[in-house]
Amino acid sequence: MPSSSTTKSTDITIYGATSFVAKHILKYLVAVADQDDNIIPKSDENSPSLRISLGGRNKAKLEAIKQSFNVNCIQDVVVADGSDLEGLQAMAKRSQVVLNCAGPYYKYSNMVVEACATVGCDYVDITGEVAWVSEMRAKHGAAAQKSGARIVSLCGYDSIPSDMAVFAAVQALKEGTTTDISIQNARIWHQMFGVPNGGTIHTFCDIPMDVISDAFETPMKKLRSMPYFVGDPLALANPNKVKKNPKYQSNKDNMAKGEWLNQLVLVEPDFFYGVSLPFAMSAVNLKVVQASAAALGYGDDFKAQERYLPLGYLGTKLASVFALIPMLLLHCSTLMMVGILRLPVIGKKVADLAPPGSGVPDSIVYMGSNSTYCKVHSTHEGGKEEVAYSYLKFEGDAGNAVTAQCVSEAALTLVFNRDDLPMRSEDGFGTPAEILGDALLRRFRAAKVRPVVVKTSIGAPIL
């Protein structure tokens, strides 16, 4: 596995390094550099195997973080304001990968993406802002195509577990057959324990919703045949080849229908008719999965649903349909809280109880746990139907520990596993599954700092 380019003075620059999640990212990367000799090749005894720089606006705070870790792999600090394009370009030129934690991204990170796309620096982030990611691709895709940069957003818990779970199941099914298959649907279930931090709550409150555009076509203002659920189902796909291509209209309608159906409280035959709820971040994660489906050719009729199992996998099976009433009450309570957070004035005051930069203590972060289970359904050319399953299990809570691990491994894949990456997308932008593919799954399987369980099965359920 090749190391980073010798023309770069640092492997990973963490921009927004003073944020709450950045602390967990740094902890993970430092631990990986210290322990994971098998997946980070040593250059020589006198230099660190992984070179990290800290980027942000406040030099004093950055230096304080560097001193608090006091390790060789954190080499230096880079001061660059989010509105200083020249400074951000200088930062990107010296970096193999910029790992961006400066959110809300639509406010603070437009020029960070522009800088990376322009100078040819790879980029990852932990945003959940689909509209912003789509806008960045439209604006800077041509620059990234020219420079050779790989731009991969949504690399935290939103949306690597969902995206890679579907990818793993699809790959297992394709590798297990000699004929062409078409994936018709994917179903994702989450079991999780954890508490969101302040930045996550504020990002959720700031997610833009354009009800008019979701319901009507532009510029004709004609009612859509299938209204969108919180945005274009293929918002993250290639703007010219997919998003604006009329032949994908039926795909969009099918995907939008799946997203609407996903908002119901459902009974799950796969869990002895236990009850599932819509997953809170499905409006984000399904956009990523659907963009991967379009880019990687999962199937013309592909649609996906993403579910949350409050009682866990075993509890859902044991409670069966008898949990329906409690789950309906829980769902109503959740909708009420979402409604409060979206209110213009009251929502802001409630969200300010957990300001950006705040979060739960480490003891709670690492007590958390979560896993993602996926089932994909396919049809062969001859009409034969098959299913495949995948299972990903992470240690720690979703918003901090898992997000830190996912985005760190995404960045490390771009630094140390470049020869294993899939063919780069036309404009360099894409989803984790599209840009990182099986190289990222292999890193998860080899992880030692916090082991990740990755399982796949054809035909037989894993759980």
Secondary structure, DSSP 4 states (H G I P E B T S, - for coil): -----TT-SEEEEEETTTSHHHHHHHHHHHHHHHH-TTTS---BTTB-SS-EEEEES-HHHHHHHHHHH--TTEEEEEE--TT-HHHHHHHHHTEEEEEE--SSHHHH-HHHHHHHHHHT-EEEE----HHHHHHHHHHHHHHHHHHT--EE---BTTBHHHHHHHHHHHHHHHHT-SS-EEEEEEEEEEEEE----HHHHHHHHH----HHHHHB-TTT-PBPSS--SSS-TTTTS-IIIIIT-GGGHHHHHHHHHHHHHTTS-EEEGGGTTEEEEE-TTHHHHHHHHHHHHHHHT--TT-EEEEEE-TTHHHHHHHHGGGGHHHHHHHHHHHHHHHHHHHSTTHHHHHHTTS-TT----HHHHTT-EEEEEEEEEEEETTS-EEEEEEEEEEES-IIIIIHHHHHHHHHHHHHH-GGGSPPPPTTSB--HHHHTHHHHHHHHHH--SS--EEEEEESS---
